[in-house]
């Protein structure tokens, strides 16, 4: 628990920060430890050098860091089913990714009264599945935890892009593109989010709508053509391109996939002897540009998908503080995370 703000004892200090051989030599708490871009004392405000006294230890919380800054590429995606992109799950299940500053105390099972920093200083990608799906979630922590999300200067959190809609098949309209996913989900009330200069939290963008199918009838002829697939939305991972609609000569084009840098293109509509054609698929959404609807022909094109959020809250009763010196792309006031 947080050390007392008034009278303080050696036992209070040991309880919060740990001990050295059963004693409390104050010099052992004079710690300077690097974690990614963070240089941390054992507790915020505890001297890292020079003179240290009992006065310096009053009203202090042990610093704990959950590591999203390491260089293991297997730890920065959720589309492989890894649940450790929920920071509380990582805290519980991956001891090697939790740093208790000072190293004088084991990782506490109850984080009440402690300060937990979720530090991101690499690219974190998400998974696809709609606006409520978040690349990184804080998870739910013990009441009284001081929870901080620190996005470093090389930290970037991205929502996944939405898949492009399928082009219209025989006598069908094009299908809608999927919504993009979101970047950061806040489950814990009172969380502070710090974004350093160079840091980024960016939503995923929607997939383009599929083009509608075409049909032409005259003098006993009935010509048909499929619609082009929609382009995938920009994100990490990018949205897949939509499949072409299959009708007539089956020569419509598939949409192309989006990626981290750009949206995918819509596929061309099919052509049947120059007499009828399917609609072109819509371009996927990207930064500064919404996903396009698919073009209609005899049948309408599908709508473009919407973009996710940069930051979402689990519910309306969850509040957070944002200190942004970097870049935020997408809204920060929507609710619902998964």
C-alpha positions in Angstrom: 0.0 0.0 0.0 1.0 3.6 -0.4 3.3 4.7 2.4 1.8 7.1 5.1 1.8 10.8 4.4 2.5 11.6 8.1 4.4 9.5 10.6 6.3 6.8 8.8 8.2 3.7 10.1 10.8 1.4 8.7 8.1 -1.3 8.5 5.9 1.0 6.3 8.8 1.4 3.9 9.5 -2.4 3.8 5.9 -3.2 3.2 5.7 -1.0 0.2 9.1 -1.3 -1.4 10.6 -4.6 0.0 13.7 -5.1 2.1 17.4 -6.0 1.9 18.3 -8.9 4.2 15.6 -8.0 6.7 16.8 -4.4 7.1 15.9 -1.1 5.7 19.1 0.7 4.5 17.6 3.7 2.8 20.4 3.8 0.3 19.0 0.6 -1.2 15.9 2.6 -2.3 18.0 5.1 -4.2 17.2 3.4 -7.5 17.5 4.6 -11.2 16.1 2.0 -13.6 15.5 2.2 -17.3 12.4 0.5 -18.8 12.1 1.4 -22.5 12.0 5.2 -22.6 11.2 5.5 -18.9 13.8 6.2 -16.2 12.1 5.4 -13.0 12.7 5.7 -9.3 11.5 3.0 -7.0 8.6 5.3 -6.3 7.8 8.7 -7.9 9.7 11.4 -6.0 12.1 9.1 -4.2 15.6 10.4 -4.8 17.6 8.5 -7.4 20.9 10.0 -6.2 22.3 12.1 -3.4 20.8 12.3 0.1 17.8 10.2 1.0 15.8 10.3 4.3 12.5 9.0 5.8 10.9 12.3 4.7 11.5 11.3 1.1 9.6 8.1 1.6 6.3 9.5 2.7 3.2 9.1 0.6 5.0 7.1 -2.1 3.8 4.2 -4.3 6.0 1.3 -5.6 6.5 1.6 -9.4 5.7 -1.5 -11.5 6.0 -1.6 -15.3 4.2 -3.9 -17.7 6.4 -4.4 -20.7 5.1 -3.6 -24.2 8.5 -2.1 -25.2 10.6 -5.2 -25.8 11.6 -6.4 -29.2 9.9 -9.8 -29.4 7.8 -9.6 -32.5 5.5 -12.4 -31.3 4.2 -10.1 -28.5 2.9 -7.3 -30.5 -0.1 -8.8 -32.3 -3.5 -10.1 -31.1 -4.7 -11.7 -34.2 -2.9 -15.0 -33.2 -5.3 -15.4 -30.2 -2.8 -14.1 -27.7 -4.7 -12.6 -24.7 -1.7 -10.9 -23.3 -2.6 -7.7 -25.2 -4.9 -7.3 -22.2 -2.3 -5.7 -19.9 -3.8 -7.2 -16.7 -3.5 -10.7 -18.3 0.1 -10.0 -19.2 0.8 -8.9 -15.6 -0.7 -12.0 -14.2 0.6 -14.6 -16.7 4.0 -13.3 -18.0 6.4 -12.6 -15.1 9.2 -11.9 -17.5 7.2 -8.9 -18.9 6.7 -7.3 -15.5 9.3 -5.1 -13.9 9.1 -4.3 -10.2 11.3 -1.3 -9.9 14.2 -1.8 -7.4 13.9 -5.6 -7.5 13.5 -5.7 -3.7 9.9 -7.1 -3.8 8.1 -9.8 -5.7 5.3 -8.9 -8.1 2.3 -8.2 -5.8 -0.9 -10.2 -6.5 -2.9 -7.2 -5.3 -1.8 -3.9 -6.9 -3.9 -1.6 -4.6 -1.9 1.4 -3.5 0.8 0.7 -6.1 1.5 2.6 -9.4 1.4 0.4 -12.5 2.7 1.7 -15.8 1.8 0.0 -19.0 4.7 1.2 -21.2 4.4 0.9 -25.0 7.5 1.8 -27.1 7.0 -0.3 -30.2 4.3 -1.0 -32.8 1.3 -2.8 -31.4 -1.3 -4.1 -33.8 -4.7 -5.4 -33.2 -7.1 -7.8 -34.7 -10.1 -7.2 -37.0 -13.8 -7.6 -36.0 -15.4 -4.1 -35.6 -15.2 -0.9 -33.6 -15.4 -2.5 -30.2 -12.3 -4.7 -30.8 -9.2 -3.0 -29.3 -5.5 -3.8 -30.1 -4.5 -3.2 -26.4 -6.8 -3.2 -23.4 -5.8 -2.0 -19.9 -7.8 -4.8 -18.3 -9.4 -4.5 -14.9 -7.2 -3.8 -11.9 -7.6 -3.9 -8.1 -9.4 -0.8 -6.7 -6.8 1.8 -5.5 -4.3 1.0 -8.3 -2.7 4.1 -9.8 -2.8 3.0 -13.5 -0.9 4.8 -16.2 -0.6 4.0 -19.9 2.7 5.5 -21.2 3.1 5.6 -24.9 6.7 6.4 -25.7 8.2 8.3 -28.6 8.6 5.1 -30.6 5.3 3.6 -29.4 2.4 3.3 -31.8 -0.9 1.5 -31.2 -3.0 0.7 -34.3 -6.5 -0.6 -34.8 -7.0 -3.3 -37.4 -8.5 -2.3 -40.8 -11.9 -3.5 -41.9 -12.2 -6.1 -44.7 -13.6 -5.0 -48.0 -17.1 -6.0 -49.0 -17.8 -8.8 -51.4 -18.9 -7.7 -54.9 -22.4 -8.5 -55.9 -22.9 -12.0 -57.3 -25.6 -12.9 -59.9 -28.5 -10.4 -59.5 -27.2 -9.2 -56.1 -26.2 -5.9 -54.6 -22.6 -5.4 -53.3 -21.9 -6.2 -49.7 -20.9 -3.5 -47.1 -17.3 -3.1 -46.0 -16.5 -4.0 -42.4 -15.8 -1.4 -39.8 -12.3 -0.7 -38.7 -11.2 -1.8 -35.2 -9.9 0.4 -32.4 -6.5 1.0 -30.8 -6.7 1.4 -27.0 -9.4 0.1 -24.7 -9.8 1.5 -21.2 -11.4 -0.9 -18.7 -10.1 0.7 -15.5 -11.7 3.9 -14.1 -9.2 6.7 -13.3 -6.5 5.5 -15.9 -4.1 8.2 -17.1 -2.9 8.0 -20.7 0.4 9.8 -21.5 1.4 10.0 -25.2 5.0 11.3 -25.7 6.2 13.4 -28.6 6.4 10.9 -31.6 3.9 8.5 -30.0 0.8 7.6 -31.9 -2.6 6.0 -31.1 -4.6 5.5 -34.3 -7.9 3.8 -35.2 -8.3 1.2 -37.9 -10.2 2.3 -41.0 -13.2 0.7 -42.7 -13.3 -1.5 -45.8 -14.7 -0.3 -49.1 -18.1 -1.5 -50.2 -18.5 -4.2 -52.9 -19.7 -3.1 -56.3 -23.2 -4.1 -57.4 -23.8 -6.7 -60.1 -25.1 -5.8 -63.6 -27.7 -7.2 -65.9 -28.9 -6.5 -69.4 -31.9 -8.1 -71.1 -33.1 -7.8 -74.7 -34.5 -10.1 -77.4 -34.0 -13.2 -75.4 -30.5 -12.3 -74.2 -29.8 -12.1 -70.4 -26.3 -10.8 -69.8 -25.0 -10.6 -66.3 -21.8 -9.3 -64.6 -20.4 -9.4 -61.1 -19.4 -6.5 -59.0 -15.8 -5.7 -57.9 -14.7 -6.4 -54.4 -14.1 -3.5 -52.0 -10.6 -2.5 -50.9 -9.4 -3.3 -47.4 -9.1 -0.6 -44.8 -5.8 0.9 -43.5 -4.6 -0.6 -40.2 -2.4 -3.1 -38.4 -3.3 -5.7 -39.6 -4.8 -4.2 -42.8 -8.2 -5.2 -44.0 -8.4 -8.0 -46.6 -9.7 -7.1 -50.0 -13.2 -8.2 -50.8 -13.9 -11.1 -53.1 -15.2 -10.3 -56.6 -18.8 -11.1 -57.4 -19.3 -14.1 -59.6 -21.7 -13.7 -62.5 -21.6 -14.0 -66.3 -18.1 -14.4 -67.5 -16.7 -14.1 -64.0 -14.2 -11.4 -64.8 -14.8 -8.9 -62.0 -11.8 -8.0 -59.9 -11.0 -8.7 -56.2 -10.3 -5.7 -54.0 -6.7 -5.4 -52.7 -5.7 -5.5 -49.0 -4.9 -2.5 -46.9 -1.8 -2.3 -44.8 -0.2 -0.1 -42.1 0.5 2.6 -44.6 -2.4 2.8 -47.0 -5.9 1.5 -47.9 -6.6 -1.1 -50.5 -8.1 -0.4 -53.9 -11.5 -1.6 -55.1 -11.7 -4.2 -57.8 -13.1 -3.5 -61.2 -16.6 -4.6 -62.1 -17.1 -7.5 -64.5 -17.8 -6.9 -68.2 -20.1 -9.0 -70.3 -19.5 -8.3 -74.0 -19.7 -4.6 -73.5 -23.4 -4.8 -72.9 -23.5 -4.8 -69.1 -21.0 -4.5 -66.4 -20.8 -4.7 -62.6 -19.9 -1.8 -60.4 -16.4 -1.1 -59.2 -15.7 -1.8 -55.6 -15.1 1.1 -53.2 -11.6 2.1 -52.0 -10.9 1.2 -48.4 -10.7 4.0 -45.7 -7.4 5.5 -44.6 -6.1 8.4 -42.6 -8.0 11.5 -43.7 -10.4 9.6 -46.0 -13.5 7.6 -45.3 -14.1 4.2 -46.9 -16.0 4.5 -50.2 -19.2 2.8 -51.0 -19.1 0.4 -53.9 -20.5 1.6 -57.2 -23.9 0.4 -58.3 -24.9 -1.0 -61.6 -28.2 -2.7 -62.1 -28.0 -3.5 -58.4 -26.6 -1.1 -55.8 -23.1 -1.0 -54.3 -22.4 -1.8 -50.6 -21.7 0.9 -48.1 -18.2 1.6 -46.9 -17.3 0.6 -43.4 -16.8 3.1 -40.6 -13.6 3.8 -38.7 -12.8 2.5 -35.2 -11.7 4.7 -32.3 -8.3 5.7 -31.1 -9.4 5.2 -27.5 -12.6 3.5 -26.2 -14.0 3.1 -22.7 -15.5 -0.1 -21.4 -18.6 1.8 -20.3 -19.9 5.3 -19.6 -18.8 5.0 -15.9 -15.1 4.6 -16.9 -13.2 7.9 -17.1 -9.6 8.5 -18.0 -7.2 11.5 -18.3 -5.4 12.0 -21.6 -2.0 13.9 -21.7 -1.2 14.1 -25.4 2.1 15.4 -26.8 2.0 13.0 -29.7 -0.7 12.1 -32.2 -4.2 10.8 -31.7 -6.1 9.7 -34.9 -9.7 8.8 -34.2 -12.2 9.7 -31.6 -11.7 9.1 -27.8 -15.2 9.3 -26.4 -16.9 6.1 -27.5 -17.9 3.2 -25.2 -17.8 -0.5 -25.6 -14.6 -2.7 -25.8 -14.0 -6.3 -26.6 
